[in-house]
Structures are given as C-alpha cells and as structure tokens.
Amino acid sequence: MIVQSEIIDIQEQGVILDLTMEGHLFKVYAYISEPDLERVADIVPAEQFEKEGDVHVTAIASPDEAQRQFEDLAFNMNIGDTLVFLCDDGTCLAAVLLALGQTLDDGEA
C-alpha cells in the first residue's frame, strides 16, 4: 500500500493532514486528547461530517499502538472517509505522525 501525507495545518494540540492511499485522498486529524468521542466534534469541522464518507476514530494510548491502529483503519477505509487519532500525549502523536510518514520539530503541536 502506497501512502503519502502532507501536513496542511498545525494547531496547538494537533495536526491536520491530507493522506493519499492508493490514489485516493483522505483527511486525517491527529490530536492530543482524552479518548472521548465528544471531543471529535470539537476537532473535526462540521462540514467534514456532512461530506460523503465515514469518520473513523481511534485512541492511541501508547506509541507502540500507532502503526497497528493506522493499518487497521486503513484496511477499512473507503473513498471520502476521515481518520481521527486521539493521542494520549505528544509521544503518541509523534508516533502517529511517523506512521503517516511525517515528523514534527520540537515545539510544534
């Protein structure tokens, strides 16, 4: 599976990316947040929910989980879907970004 990503916005507690897999574009939100589904509405803009596709949410409590969780989600994604990673801390966020082919410099997110 060929995966490419591009960071499109860095916010105080997270990163928004465009992710291309198998030639299809997906939106990804990776944030430091408690694993609370209600937080997703604060992170993902309302218009993203109105678009065609599902919103897949996963919690990352350990950096070791990031790659596996991404692969599991990617396997179940369809065109137009959105991924949301709720990361326990900055180390988990960094692991998610690494799984997506990105890194952040110290002080970012």
N, C-alpha and C positions, 0 to 999 in steps of 0.2 A: 504494500500500500504506500503510495507516494503522498507525503504530507508536507505542505508548505504553509507557513503562517507569517502574518505581518501584524505587528503591534500598531493599532490605529489610535489608541488613547491610553494614557497612563493617568490614573486617578489616585487619590490619597490612599485608598485601601485596595486598589486592584488595577487590573489591566483588561482592556478590550482588544480583541484580536479578530482579524479575518483569517479564516482557516480554509485552505483548499485541500480537498482529498478527492482523488480520482476525478479531478477536473470540476468538482462541484464546490461552491463557496458556502461556508457556514460562518456564523457569528459565535464567538466564544467570549464569555465573561469569567475571569478568574479573580476572585476577591478573597481577602482575609475577612472571614465572617464565621459566626457560630453556625452550626448546621441547622438552620431554621428556614423552612420553606417560605415563611412570610417575608424573609429578607430578600428573596428573589424579586419580589415586586418593587423593592427599593433599588435594586441593582439594574434590572433589565427594564428598558423603557417600554411603556405601554404599547407603542406601535409595533414592537418586536413580537408581542403576544398576538397581535392582530394579523400578522403575516401568516402565510401558509407554512405549516411545519410544526413540529413539537418542540417543547423546551425540555431538555434533559438536564437534570440537576443531580450532582453528586457531592458528597462531603469528603474532604481529604484531611484525615486526622494525623497522618504520618507521611513523610516524604516518600517512603517506600511504596505507598499505595498509588502514587500519581500515574506512573506509566501504565499499570494494570487497569486502573479506572478509565483512563483515556482510551485504551484499546477496547475495553468492554463497551464503552459508549459509542466509539467509532463504528463498531460492528453493527450496532442497532440504529444507526442514523440514516435518515432519508433526506432527500433534497429539501432545503428550506429549514432544516432543524437548527436549533440553537443549543449550545452547551453552556452550562453554568457550573463552575467549580467553586465550592465554598471551602476555603482553606483555613485550617486551624491557626496557622501562623505564617510568618514570612518565609520560613524554610519550606513549608508545604507549597506555598505559592511559587517559590523558585523552582521546586521540583515539577510542578505542573507546567510552568513555562518551558522548562528543559524538555519535558515530554512533547511539547508542541514545537520544539526547535528554536526556542528563544531564551535569552538571559536578560537580567536587569542589572544595571550597575548599582553599587551600594548607594543607598539614599533614595532610590526610586521605589514607588509603591510602598 
